[in-house]
Amino acid sequence: MTAPGDDSRASRAERKRAYKEAEVPMGIYAIRCHANGKLFVGHALNLTAMFNRIRFEFAQRMHRVPALQADWERYGEAAFSFEVLDRLKPREEPGGPPPAEELKVLEEMWLERLKPYGDAGYNAPPGP
């Protein structure tokens, strides 16, 4: 016979273990403004958390890219989409560059491919 609450405790412990073992989606993302065709490209160690953070920043009017914030306010949330451009798979074996470094390289490749600068986007152009 089990004591009251034992099942809920076991269930809670199982959910906590599953959460800790869950794969966190890492990768390259884009914020696309459909009203003007502009694009912002970025990278994140946790895409879900990044999308939540960006929405919060927009709501608080404190996004780090003023032109993107201004268009969000001008056109509204419905004019934007959040897209995952590429995912970085977790490493099965140790070694190699840390995920953050791999993401930066992957982001540079997407920036080179999409060129979201000036009239085409919100990213700052690469320096000399």
The first five atom37 places (N, CA, C, CB, O) and aatype in JSON, in Angstrom:
{
  "aatype": [12, 16, 0, 14, 7, 3, 3, 15, 1, 0, 15, 1, 0, 6, 1, 11, 1, 0, 18, 11, 6, 0, 6, 19, 14, 12, 7, 9, 18, 0, 9, 1, 4, 8, 0, 2, 7, 11, 10, 13, 19, 7, 8, 0, 10, 2, 10, 16, 0, 12, 13, 2, 1, 9, 1, 13, 6, 13, 0, 5, 1, 12, 8, 1, 19, 14, 0, 10, 5, 0, 3, 17, 6, 1, 18, 7, 6, 0, 0, 13, 15, 13, 6, 19, 10, 3, 1, 10, 11, 14, 1, 6, 6, 14, 7, 7, 14, 14, 14, 0, 6, 6, 10, 11, 19, 10, 6, 6, 12, 17, 10, 6, 1, 10, 11, 14, 18, 7, 3, 0, 7, 18, 2, 0, 14, 14, 7, 14],
  "atom_mask": [
    [1, 1, 1, 1, 1],
    [1, 1, 1, 1, 1],
    [1, 1, 1, 1, 1],
    [1, 1, 1, 1, 1],
    [1, 1, 1, 0, 1],
    [1, 1, 1, 1, 1],
    [1, 1, 1, 1, 1],
    [1, 1, 1, 1, 1],
    [1, 1, 1, 1, 1],
    [1, 1, 1, 1, 1],
    [1, 1, 1, 1, 1],
    [1, 1, 1, 1, 1],
    [1, 1, 1, 1, 1],
    [1, 1, 1, 1, 1],
    [1, 1, 1, 1, 1],
    [1, 1, 1, 1, 1],
    [1, 1, 1, 1, 1],
    [1, 1, 1, 1, 1],
    [1, 1, 1, 1, 1],
    [1, 1, 1, 1, 1],
    [1, 1, 1, 1, 1],
    [1, 1, 1, 1, 1],
    [1, 1, 1, 1, 1],
    [1, 1, 1, 1, 1],
    [1, 1, 1, 1, 1],
    [1, 1, 1, 1, 1],
    [1, 1, 1, 0, 1],
    [1, 1, 1, 1, 1],
    [1, 1, 1, 1, 1],
    [1, 1, 1, 1, 1],
    [1, 1, 1, 1, 1],
    [1, 1, 1, 1, 1],
    [1, 1, 1, 1, 1],
    [1, 1, 1, 1, 1],
    [1, 1, 1, 1, 1],
    [1, 1, 1, 1, 1],
    [1, 1, 1, 0, 1],
    [1, 1, 1, 1, 1],
    [1, 1, 1, 1, 1],
    [1, 1, 1, 1, 1],
    [1, 1, 1, 1, 1],
    [1, 1, 1, 0, 1],
    [1, 1, 1, 1, 1],
    [1, 1, 1, 1, 1],
    [1, 1, 1, 1, 1],
    [1, 1, 1, 1, 1],
    [1, 1, 1, 1, 1],
    [1, 1, 1, 1, 1],
    [1, 1, 1, 1, 1],
    [1, 1, 1, 1, 1],
    [1, 1, 1, 1, 1],
    [1, 1, 1, 1, 1],
    [1, 1, 1, 1, 1],
    [1, 1, 1, 1, 1],
    [1, 1, 1, 1, 1],
    [1, 1, 1, 1, 1],
    [1, 1, 1, 1, 1],
    [1, 1, 1, 1, 1],
    [1, 1, 1, 1, 1],
    [1, 1, 1, 1, 1],
    [1, 1, 1, 1, 1],
    [1, 1, 1, 1, 1],
    [1, 1, 1, 1, 1],
    [1, 1, 1, 1, 1],
    [1, 1, 1, 1, 1],
    [1, 1, 1, 1, 1],
    [1, 1, 1, 1, 1],
    [1, 1, 1, 1, 1],
    [1, 1, 1, 1, 1],
    [1, 1, 1, 1, 1],
    [1, 1, 1, 1, 1],
    [1, 1, 1, 1, 1],
    [1, 1, 1, 1, 1],
    [1, 1, 1, 1, 1],
    [1, 1, 1, 1, 1],
    [1, 1, 1, 0, 1],
    [1, 1, 1, 1, 1],
    [1, 1, 1, 1, 1],
    [1, 1, 1, 1, 1],
    [1, 1, 1, 1, 1],
    [1, 1, 1, 1, 1],
    [1, 1, 1, 1, 1],
    [1, 1, 1, 1, 1],
    [1, 1, 1, 1, 1],
    [1, 1, 1, 1, 1],
    [1, 1, 1, 1, 1],
    [1, 1, 1, 1, 1],
    [1, 1, 1, 1, 1],
    [1, 1, 1, 1, 1],
    [1, 1, 1, 1, 1],
    [1, 1, 1, 1, 1],
    [1, 1, 1, 1, 1],
    [1, 1, 1, 1, 1],
    [1, 1, 1, 1, 1],
    [1, 1, 1, 0, 1],
    [1, 1, 1, 0, 1],
    [1, 1, 1, 1, 1],
    [1, 1, 1, 1, 1],
    [1, 1, 1, 1, 1],
    [1, 1, 1, 1, 1],
    [1, 1, 1, 1, 1],
    [1, 1, 1, 1, 1],
    [1, 1, 1, 1, 1],
    [1, 1, 1, 1, 1],
    [1, 1, 1, 1, 1],
    [1, 1, 1, 1, 1],
    [1, 1, 1, 1, 1],
    [1, 1, 1, 1, 1],
    [1, 1, 1, 1, 1],
    [1, 1, 1, 1, 1],
    [1, 1, 1, 1, 1],
    [1, 1, 1, 1, 1],
    [1, 1, 1, 1, 1],
    [1, 1, 1, 1, 1],
    [1, 1, 1, 1, 1],
    [1, 1, 1, 1, 1],
    [1, 1, 1, 1, 1],
    [1, 1, 1, 0, 1],
    [1, 1, 1, 1, 1],
    [1, 1, 1, 1, 1],
    [1, 1, 1, 0, 1],
    [1, 1, 1, 1, 1],
    [1, 1, 1, 1, 1],
    [1, 1, 1, 1, 1],
    [1, 1, 1, 1, 1],
    [1, 1, 1, 1, 1],
    [1, 1, 1, 0, 1],
    [1, 1, 1, 1, 1]
  ],
  "atom_positions": [
    [[0.85, -1.18, 0.0], [0.0, 0.0, 0.0], [0.9, 1.25, 0.0], [-0.97, 0.0, 1.23], [1.87, 1.32, 0.75]],
    [[0.56, 2.21, -0.83], [1.36, 3.43, -0.91], [0.7, 4.53, -0.1], [1.56, 3.87, -2.37], [-0.52, 4.61, 0.01]],
    [[1.54, 5.37, 0.45], [1.03, 6.5, 1.23], [0.47, 7.55, 0.28], [2.15, 7.11, 2.12], [0.91, 7.65, -0.86]],
    [[-0.5, 8.32, 0.75], [-1.03, 9.39, -0.11], [0.09, 10.35, -0.52], [-2.17, 10.17, 0.62], [0.92, 10.74, 0.3]],
    [[0.08, 10.71, -1.78], [1.08, 11.65, -2.25], [2.31, 10.99, -2.85], [0.0, 0.0, 0.0], [3.09, 11.65, -3.54]],
    [[2.51, 9.66, -2.58], [3.69, 8.98, -3.14], [3.68, 8.99, -4.66], [3.76, 7.54, -2.63], [4.71, 9.22, -5.29]],
    [[2.49, 8.74, -5.26], [2.39, 8.74, -6.72], [2.71, 10.11, -7.29], [1.0, 8.29, -7.16], [3.41, 10.22, -8.29]],
    [[2.18, 11.15, -6.65], [2.43, 12.49, -7.19], [3.9, 12.87, -7.05], [1.54, 13.52, -6.49], [4.46, 13.55, -7.91]],
    [[4.53, 12.44, -5.95], [5.95, 12.71, -5.76], [6.79, 11.98, -6.81], [6.39, 12.29, -4.36], [7.72, 12.56, -7.38]],
    [[6.45, 10.72, -7.06], [7.18, 9.94, -8.06], [6.96, 10.53, -9.45], [6.73, 8.46, -8.03], [7.89, 10.62, -10.25]],
    [[5.74, 10.93, -9.72], [5.41, 11.53, -11.01], [6.16, 12.84, -11.2], [3.9, 11.75, -11.13], [6.68, 13.11, -12.28]],
    [[6.21, 13.64, -10.17], [6.91, 14.93, -10.21], [8.41, 14.7, -10.45], [6.68, 15.73, -8.89], [9.04, 15.4, -11.23]],
    [[8.98, 13.7, -9.76], [10.4, 13.38, -9.92], [10.67, 12.9, -11.35], [10.84, 12.3, -8.9], [11.7, 13.25, -11.94]],
    [[9.76, 12.11, -11.9], [9.91, 11.62, -13.28], [9.85, 12.77, -14.28], [8.83, 10.58, -13.6], [10.64, 12.82, -15.21]],
    [[8.91, 13.7, -14.09], [8.8, 14.85, -14.98], [10.06, 15.72, -14.9], [7.55, 15.69, -14.63], [10.53, 16.24, -15.91]],
    [[10.58, 15.88, -13.69], [11.79, 16.69, -13.5], [12.98, 16.03, -14.2], [12.09, 16.88, -11.99], [13.77, 16.72, -14.84]],
    [[13.11, 14.72, -14.08], [14.19, 13.99, -14.73], [14.06, 14.11, -16.25], [14.19, 12.51, -14.3], [15.05, 14.35, -16.94]],
    [[12.86, 13.94, -16.78], [12.63, 14.04, -18.22], [12.95, 15.44, -18.73], [11.17, 13.68, -18.56], [13.52, 15.59, -19.81]],
    [[12.6, 16.46, -17.96], [12.9, 17.84, -18.35], [14.41, 18.05, -18.45], [12.29, 18.83, -17.35], [14.89, 18.66, -19.41]],
    [[15.14, 17.56, -17.46], [16.59, 17.74, -17.45], [17.27, 17.0, -18.59], [17.17, 17.28, -16.12], [18.31, 17.43, -19.08]],
    [[16.69, 15.87, -19.02], [17.28, 15.07, -20.08], [16.82, 15.49, -21.47], [16.96, 13.61, -19.86], [17.37, 15.03, -22.47]],
    [[15.82, 16.35, -21.54], [15.28, 16.76, -22.83], [16.33, 17.53, -23.63], [14.02, 17.64, -22.64], [17.12, 18.29, -23.07]],
    [[16.33, 17.31, -24.92], [17.26, 17.99, -25.81], [16.83, 19.45, -25.97], [17.34, 17.29, -27.18], [15.67, 19.73, -26.27]],
    [[17.75, 20.36, -25.76], [17.47, 21.79, -25.91], [17.77, 22.16, -27.37], [18.33, 22.66, -24.91], [18.87, 21.91, -27.86]],
    [[16.79, 22.74, -28.08], [17.02, 23.07, -29.48], [17.96, 24.27, -29.64], [15.7, 23.36, -30.18], [17.64, 25.38, -29.23]],
    [[19.13, 24.02, -30.25], [20.12, 25.06, -30.52], [20.11, 25.33, -32.01], [21.56, 24.65, -30.02], [19.87, 24.42, -32.81]],
    [[20.38, 26.58, -32.4], [20.48, 26.81, -33.82], [20.42, 28.26, -34.24], [0.0, 0.0, 0.0], [20.62, 29.18, -33.45]],
    [[20.15, 28.43, -35.54], [20.08, 29.73, -36.18], [18.61, 30.05, -36.42], [20.9, 29.76, -37.52], [17.84, 29.2, -36.87]],
    [[18.24, 31.29, -36.13], [16.84, 31.7, -36.3], [16.76, 32.97, -37.12], [16.16, 31.91, -34.94], [17.74, 33.68, -37.31]],
    [[15.55, 33.23, -37.62], [15.3, 34.46, -38.35], [14.0, 35.05, -37.85], [15.24, 34.21, -39.89], [13.06, 34.33, -37.51]],
    [[13.95, 36.36, -37.79], [12.71, 37.1, -37.55], [12.42, 37.81, -38.86], [12.83, 38.13, -36.31], [13.21, 38.65, -39.31]],
    [[11.31, 37.47, -39.47], [10.98, 38.0, -40.79], [9.79, 38.96, -40.69], [10.66, 36.86, -41.78], [8.75, 38.62, -40.13]],
    [[9.96, 40.16, -41.25], [8.87, 41.13, -41.33], [8.25, 40.98, -42.71], [9.38, 42.6, -41.06], [8.88, 41.32, -43.72]],
    [[7.02, 40.5, -42.77], [6.35, 40.26, -44.04], [5.86, 41.57, -44.67], [5.18, 39.3, -43.86], [5.6, 41.62, -45.87]],
    [[5.73, 42.61, -43.88], [5.26, 43.9, -44.4], [6.3, 44.59, -45.28], [4.89, 44.82, -43.24], [5.94, 45.28, -46.24]],
    [[7.6, 44.39, -44.95], [8.64, 45.07, -45.73], [9.71, 44.12, -46.28], [9.3, 46.13, -44.89], [10.63, 44.55, -46.98]],
    [[9.59, 42.84, -45.95], [10.52, 41.84, -46.47], [11.86, 41.79, -45.76], [0.0, 0.0, 0.0], [12.75, 41.04, -46.17]],
    [[12.02, 42.57, -44.69], [13.31, 42.58, -43.97], [13.43, 41.36, -43.06], [13.46, 43.87, -43.14], [12.44, 40.74, -42.67]],
    [[14.69, 41.05, -42.75], [15.01, 39.84, -42.0], [16.07, 40.14, -40.95], [15.49, 38.74, -42.95], [16.98, 40.94, -41.18]],
    [[15.95, 39.5, -39.82], [17.0, 39.54, -38.79], [17.44, 38.11, -38.56], [16.49, 40.22, -37.45], [16.6, 37.23, -38.37]],
    [[18.74, 37.86, -38.56], [19.29, 36.52, -38.35], [20.09, 36.53, -37.06], [20.16, 36.07, -39.55], [20.87, 37.45, -36.8]],
    [[19.91, 35.5, -36.25], [20.65, 35.36, -34.99], [20.88, 33.9, -34.65], [0.0, 0.0, 0.0], [20.43, 33.01, -35.37]],
    [[21.57, 33.66, -33.55], [21.81, 32.29, -33.09], [21.43, 32.19, -31.61], [23.29, 31.87, -33.31], [21.42, 33.18, -30.89]],
    [[21.13, 30.96, -31.17], [20.75, 30.75, -29.77], [21.13, 29.34, -29.32], [19.25, 30.99, -29.59], [21.0, 28.37, -30.06]],
    [[21.59, 29.26, -28.08], [21.84, 27.95, -27.46], [20.52, 27.28, -27.08], [22.74, 28.1, -26.22], [20.46, 26.07, -26.89]],
    [[19.45, 28.09, -26.97], [18.12, 27.57, -26.68], [17.13, 28.39, -27.5], [17.79, 27.62, -25.13], [16.77, 29.51, -27.11]],
    [[16.69, 27.86, -28.62], [15.81, 28.6, -29.53], [14.48, 28.96, -28.88], [15.55, 27.78, -30.78], [13.98, 30.07, -29.05]],
    [[13.9, 28.04, -28.14], [12.61, 28.31, -27.49], [12.73, 29.48, -26.53], [12.1, 27.06, -26.76], [11.9, 30.38, -26.54]],
    [[13.76, 29.45, -25.7], [13.96, 30.54, -24.75], [14.25, 31.85, -25.46], [15.12, 30.2, -23.79], [13.79, 32.91, -25.02]],
    [[15.0, 31.81, -26.57], [15.31, 33.03, -27.32], [14.04, 33.64, -27.9], [16.32, 32.73, -28.44], [13.85, 34.86, -27.81]],
    [[13.16, 32.83, -28.48], [11.92, 33.37, -29.04], [11.07, 34.0, -27.94], [11.12, 32.26, -29.75], [10.45, 35.05, -28.17]],
    [[11.03, 33.39, -26.77], [10.29, 33.98, -25.64], [10.93, 35.3, -25.21], [10.24, 33.0, -24.45], [10.23, 36.27, -24.94]],
    [[12.24, 35.33, -25.15], [12.97, 36.54, -24.75], [12.7, 37.68, -25.73], [14.49, 36.27, -24.66], [12.44, 38.82, -25.32]],
    [[12.76, 37.37, -27.03], [12.54, 38.4, -28.05], [11.13, 38.97, -27.95], [12.79, 37.83, -29.45], [10.95, 40.19, -28.03]],
    [[10.14, 38.12, -27.78], [8.76, 38.59, -27.64], [8.63, 39.5, -26.4], [7.77, 37.39, -27.53], [7.95, 40.52, -26.44]],
    [[9.29, 39.12, -25.32], [9.27, 39.93, -24.1], [9.93, 41.29, -24.37], [9.99, 39.2, -22.95], [9.41, 42.32, -23.97]],
    [[11.09, 41.27, -25.04], [11.78, 42.53, -25.36], [10.9, 43.44, -26.21], [13.1, 42.24, -26.1], [10.84, 44.64, -25.96]],
    [[10.21, 42.88, -27.2], [9.31, 43.69, -28.02], [8.19, 44.28, -27.17], [8.71, 42.83, -29.16], [7.88, 45.47, -27.29]],
    [[7.6, 43.46, -26.3], [6.5, 43.92, -25.46], [6.95, 45.04, -24.52], [5.93, 42.76, -24.64], [6.18, 45.95, -24.22]],
    [[8.2, 44.97, -24.07], [8.74, 45.99, -23.16], [9.39, 47.16, -23.91], [9.76, 45.35, -22.22], [9.9, 48.09, -23.3]],
    [[9.34, 47.09, -25.22], [9.95, 48.12, -26.08], [11.44, 48.29, -25.8], [9.23, 49.45, -25.91], [11.94, 49.41, -25.67]],
    [[12.14, 47.16, -25.7], [13.56, 47.22, -25.38], [14.4, 46.25, -26.22], [13.76, 46.92, -23.91], [15.44, 45.79, -25.77]],
    [[13.95, 45.95, -27.43], [14.76, 45.07, -28.28], [16.06, 45.77, -28.63], [13.99, 44.68, -29.56], [16.09, 46.99, -28.8]],
    [[17.13, 45.0, -28.73], [18.47, 45.57, -28.93], [18.69, 46.14, -30.33], [19.51, 44.53, -28.67], [19.71, 46.8, -30.56]],
    [[17.76, 45.9, -31.27], [17.88, 46.45, -32.62], [16.74, 47.46, -32.8], [17.81, 45.3, -33.73], [15.6, 47.08, -33.05]],
    [[17.05, 48.75, -32.67], [16.0, 49.78, -32.7], [15.13, 49.76, -33.96], [16.63, 51.13, -32.58], [13.92, 49.96, -33.86]],
    [[15.7, 49.51, -35.13], [14.91, 49.49, -36.36], [13.91, 48.33, -36.36], [15.83, 49.38, -37.6], [12.78, 48.48, -36.84]],
    [[14.31, 47.2, -35.81], [13.42, 46.05, -35.71], [12.3, 46.35, -34.71], [14.19, 44.79, -35.28], [11.14, 46.03, -34.97]],
    [[12.64, 46.95, -33.6], [11.64, 47.34, -32.6], [10.64, 48.32, -33.22], [12.33, 47.98, -31.34], [9.44, 48.19, -33.01]],
    [[11.13, 49.3, -33.96], [10.26, 50.31, -34.57], [9.29, 49.66, -35.57], [11.1, 51.39, -35.28], [8.11, 50.03, -35.62]],
    [[9.78, 48.71, -36.37], [8.89, 48.04, -37.33], [7.89, 47.13, -36.63], [9.71, 47.23, -38.33], [6.75, 47.0, -37.08]],
    [[8.3, 46.51, -35.53], [7.38, 45.69, -34.72], [6.22, 46.57, -34.25], [8.12, 45.03, -33.5], [5.06, 46.17, -34.31]],
    [[6.55, 47.76, -33.78], [5.5, 48.67, -33.3], [4.68, 49.22, -34.46], [6.12, 49.83, -32.51], [3.47, 49.4, -34.32]],
    [[5.3, 49.48, -35.6], [4.61, 50.04, -36.76], [3.65, 49.02, -37.39], [5.63, 50.5, -37.81], [2.49, 49.34, -37.66]],
    [[4.13, 47.79, -37.62], [3.34, 46.8, -38.34], [2.58, 45.82, -37.45], [4.23, 46.03, -39.24], [1.61, 45.22, -37.9]],
    [[3.0, 45.66, -36.22], [2.34, 44.73, -35.3], [2.87, 43.32, -35.4], [0.0, 0.0, 0.0], [3.5, 42.94, -36.4]],
    [[2.62, 42.55, -34.36], [3.13, 41.19, -34.25], [2.7, 40.3, -35.42], [2.67, 40.56, -32.95], [3.46, 39.44, -35.86]],
    [[1.48, 40.5, -35.93], [0.96, 39.65, -37.01], [1.79, 39.75, -38.29], [-0.48, 40.02, -37.3], [1.73, 38.86, -39.13]],
    [[2.57, 40.81, -38.46], [3.39, 40.99, -39.66], [4.72, 40.26, -39.58], [3.63, 42.47, -39.9], [5.5, 40.3, -40.53]],
    [[5.01, 39.6, -38.45], [6.3, 38.96, -38.24], [6.17, 37.46, -38.06], [6.99, 39.57, -37.03], [5.15, 36.95, -37.58]],
    [[7.21, 36.76, -38.47], [7.29, 35.32, -38.19], [8.67, 35.02, -37.61], [7.03, 34.47, -39.48], [9.65, 35.68, -37.91]],
    [[8.71, 34.0, -36.77], [9.94, 33.51, -36.16], [10.22, 32.16, -36.81], [9.82, 33.4, -34.58], [9.38, 31.27, -36.78]],
    [[11.4, 32.02, -37.4], [11.72, 30.83, -38.16], [13.04, 30.22, -37.67], [11.8, 31.14, -39.65], [13.97, 30.94, -37.32]],
    [[13.09, 28.9, -37.65], [14.34, 28.2, -37.37], [14.97, 27.9, -38.72], [14.11, 26.88, -36.52], [14.4, 27.15, -39.52]],
    [[16.14, 28.46, -38.98], [16.83, 28.26, -40.25], [17.7, 27.01, -40.24], [17.68, 29.47, -40.57], [17.84, 26.34, -41.26]],
    [[18.28, 26.71, -39.08], [19.21, 25.59, -38.98], [19.29, 25.16, -37.53], [20.62, 25.98, -39.53], [19.21, 25.99, -36.62]],
    [[19.44, 23.88, -37.3], [19.6, 23.35, -35.94], [20.98, 22.74, -35.78], [18.5, 22.3, -35.62], [21.53, 22.13, -36.69]],
    [[21.52, 22.92, -34.6], [22.8, 22.32, -34.26], [22.49, 21.11, -33.38], [23.77, 23.34, -33.53], [21.89, 21.24, -32.31]],
    [[22.9, 19.95, -33.84], [22.63, 18.73, -33.07], [23.59, 18.64, -31.89], [22.76, 17.46, -33.96], [24.76, 19.02, -32.01]],
    [[23.1, 18.15, -30.75], [24.0, 18.0, -29.59], [25.12, 17.0, -29.93], [23.21, 17.53, -28.34], [24.91, 16.02, -30.64]],
    [[26.26, 17.26, -29.4], [27.42, 16.42, -29.66], [27.29, 15.12, -28.85], [28.75, 17.17, -29.29], [27.01, 15.14, -27.65]],
    [[27.49, 14.0, -29.55], [27.41, 12.69, -28.89], [28.7, 12.38, -28.12], [27.13, 11.58, -29.92], [28.68, 11.72, -27.08]],
    [[29.82, 12.87, -28.67], [31.11, 12.6, -28.05], [31.79, 13.92, -27.68], [32.0, 11.76, -28.99], [31.6, 14.92, -28.36]],
    [[32.57, 13.91, -26.61], [33.27, 15.14, -26.23], [34.34, 15.5, -27.26], [33.91, 14.97, -24.84], [34.78, 14.67, -28.05]],
    [[34.73, 16.77, -27.23], [35.75, 17.24, -28.14], [35.17, 18.2, -29.15], [0.0, 0.0, 0.0], [33.95, 18.34, -29.28]],
    [[36.05, 18.87, -29.86], [35.6, 19.84, -30.84], [35.26, 21.16, -30.19], [0.0, 0.0, 0.0], [35.35, 21.3, -28.97]],
    [[34.88, 22.14, -31.01], [34.58, 23.47, -30.47], [33.3, 23.46, -29.63], [34.45, 24.48, -31.6], [32.42, 22.64, -29.86]],
    [[33.2, 24.37, -28.67], [31.97, 24.46, -27.88], [30.79, 24.85, -28.78], [32.13, 25.5, -26.73], [31.0, 25.46, -29.83]],
    [[29.55, 24.49, -28.39], [28.39, 24.81, -29.23], [28.28, 26.29, -29.58], [27.14, 24.37, -28.52], [27.88, 26.63, -30.7]],
    [[28.61, 27.18, -28.65], [28.5, 28.61, -28.93], [29.39, 29.01, -30.1], [28.86, 29.43, -27.68], [28.99, 29.83, -30.93]],
    [[30.58, 28.45, -30.18], [31.49, 28.76, -31.29], [30.96, 28.19, -32.6], [32.89, 28.2, -31.01], [31.04, 28.84, -33.64]],
    [[30.42, 26.98, -32.55], [29.84, 26.38, -33.74], [28.65, 27.2, -34.24], [29.4, 24.93, -33.46], [28.47, 27.37, -35.45]],
    [[27.85, 27.7, -33.31], [26.69, 28.51, -33.68], [27.12, 29.8, -34.36], [25.84, 28.81, -32.46], [26.48, 30.24, -35.32]],
    [[28.18, 30.42, -33.87], [28.66, 31.66, -34.48], [29.11, 31.43, -35.92], [29.82, 32.25, -33.66], [28.84, 32.25, -36.8]],
    [[29.79, 30.32, -36.15], [30.24, 29.99, -37.51], [29.03, 29.73, -38.41], [31.18, 28.75, -37.5], [28.98, 30.2, -39.54]],
    [[28.07, 28.98, -37.89], [26.85, 28.68, -38.65], [26.08, 29.96, -38.95], [25.96, 27.7, -37.87], [25.55, 30.13, -40.05]],
    [[26.01, 30.86, -37.97], [25.33, 32.14, -38.18], [26.03, 32.96, -39.27], [25.29, 32.95, -36.86], [25.36, 33.55, -40.12]],
    [[27.35, 32.99, -39.25], [28.1, 33.72, -40.28], [27.79, 33.17, -41.67], [29.6, 33.63, -40.0], [27.7, 33.94, -42.63]],
    [[27.63, 31.85, -41.77], [27.3, 31.24, -43.06], [25.92, 31.71, -43.53], [27.34, 29.7, -42.96], [25.74, 32.03, -44.7]],
    [[24.95, 31.77, -42.61], [23.6, 32.21, -42.97], [23.58, 33.7, -43.29], [22.62, 31.91, -41.83], [22.87, 34.12, -44.2]],
    [[24.36, 34.49, -42.57], [24.44, 35.91, -42.87], [25.02, 36.14, -44.27], [25.29, 36.64, -41.82], [24.54, 36.99, -45.02]],
    [[26.04, 35.37, -44.61], [26.65, 35.48, -45.93], [25.64, 35.06, -47.02], [27.93, 34.6, -46.02], [25.58, 35.66, -48.09]],
    [[24.87, 34.06, -46.72], [23.9, 33.55, -47.69], [22.72, 34.5, -47.89], [23.38, 32.18, -47.25], [22.31, 34.75, -49.02]],
    [[22.18, 35.04, -46.77], [20.95, 35.85, -46.84], [21.22, 37.35, -46.96], [20.1, 35.59, -45.63], [20.39, 38.09, -47.47]],
    [[22.37, 37.79, -46.48], [22.76, 39.21, -46.5], [21.63, 40.13, -45.99], [23.16, 39.62, -47.93], [21.14, 40.98, -46.73]],
    [[21.24, 39.96, -44.73], [20.14, 40.77, -44.18], [20.62, 42.13, -43.67], [19.47, 40.02, -43.04], [20.5, 42.44, -42.48]],
    [[21.16, 42.94, -44.58], [21.74, 44.22, -44.23], [21.01, 45.34, -44.97], [23.25, 44.25, -44.55], [20.43, 45.12, -46.03]],
    [[21.03, 46.54, -44.4], [20.45, 47.71, -45.06], [18.97, 47.53, -45.38], [0.0, 0.0, 0.0], [18.18, 47.23, -44.48]],
    [[18.6, 47.71, -46.63], [17.2, 47.6, -47.04], [16.68, 46.16, -46.96], [17.02, 48.12, -48.44], [15.47, 45.94, -46.98]],
    [[17.58, 45.19, -46.88], [17.18, 43.79, -46.86], [17.01, 43.23, -45.45], [18.19, 42.96, -47.6], [16.46, 42.14, -45.28]],
    [[17.48, 43.95, -44.44], [17.39, 43.37, -43.11], [17.8, 44.28, -41.99], [0.0, 0.0, 0.0], [18.03, 45.48, -42.17]],
    [[17.88, 43.68, -40.82], [18.14, 44.41, -39.58], [19.53, 44.15, -39.0], [17.09, 44.05, -38.56], [19.92, 44.82, -38.05]],
    [[20.27, 43.21, -39.55], [21.59, 42.93, -39.02], [22.58, 44.02, -39.43], [22.09, 41.56, -39.52], [22.43, 44.65, -40.47]],
    [[23.58, 44.23, -38.58], [24.65, 45.18, -38.91], [25.56, 44.51, -39.94], [25.46, 45.61, -37.62], [25.88, 43.33, -39.79]],
    [[25.97, 45.24, -40.96], [26.86, 44.66, -41.96], [28.2, 44.27, -41.32], [27.09, 45.64, -43.12], [28.63, 44.88, -40.35]],
    [[28.85, 43.25, -41.88], [30.13, 42.83, -41.31], [31.18, 43.92, -41.47], [30.63, 41.54, -41.98], [31.17, 44.69, -42.44]],
    [[32.06, 43.98, -40.5], [33.15, 44.97, -40.54], [34.24, 44.57, -41.49], [0.0, 0.0, 0.0], [34.22, 43.46, -42.02]],
    [[35.19, 45.46, -41.72], [36.3, 45.15, -42.65], [37.22, 44.07, -42.11], [37.11, 46.4, -42.93], [38.19, 43.71, -42.78]]
  ]
}
